[in-house]
């Protein structure tokens, strides 16, 4: 089995209910936090560190005091509090405020059994909840052998609610297992795939494929600037979120496509200095590259691929055919997109040449050439 965590947006008609339920969660959290603190700090001998089980026992019947949440949610709150308390080695954690400036972002943990499927909706503590991407939820939930884990509803800074839930799923068809029971996932059609990240093309592969960058930031840049200058904070925030969503969607599709192709995936490490100055546009680009790399890592891992980041130094200057450094050099050389190697006569398109060198950096794919400086 492998675990996939779904992060899906809840439709707005359930937000008010979740806001209310969250107040109850905060009350339960603050009670457990305070009870736990008192048990530790009241006595000089160091007191007693309550376990989640202790807190559950003390909270028996508390579910009846709440309108929306029940004992399952309270138990999940207790478990989370104890986990965090141990993690941060603190006898007392932050108070969860339900209002005011220091309001905690909404959070409602639950057990797998609390989330029921009713037709095209979810049922949670008697409340009907709809998701924007119900298909994605169903696709995972209804897969033979799939099992939901404990998850939560969580809110972002805009007050929107999301469902986060881990799903244990069987491995894809074609998976075999070795003597130790380690899954041997189906292999990709191409053994080694080099990936060059860039500006003009967000991705160029060693196979010569070129992917255009997602334009959501560029298309909305002027509008975003206008909103910010005019002081329309909320609208600007919303537009930012939209750009983020579009970029994420694009990166999901792109990373899935790349992972489906290559078994050994090598990504050129982009030096941000090389990508040039600029403020907002640059940070948007960096964020897009960073996210794409993160997606490639986790999707690659899930599919049994090897994903590595390699140093891409000299990849614009080195000939991928003979490894001589005959390519354009210096900052003026960056503008040169095509060149011919003076040593072997091979003609190169800059980004594809770079992707091939990045691919060659993979230990499995490196060709041993006597007398040449080995690429890292
Ligand atoms: Zn050459």
Boltz pocket constraint, residues with backbone or C-beta under 6 A from the ligand:
constraints:
  - pocket:
      binder: B
      contacts: [[A, 319], [A, 320], [A, 321], [A, 322], [A, 323], [A, 324], [A, 326], [A, 341], [A, 342], [A, 343], [A, 344], [A, 345], [A, 346]]
      max_distance: 6.0
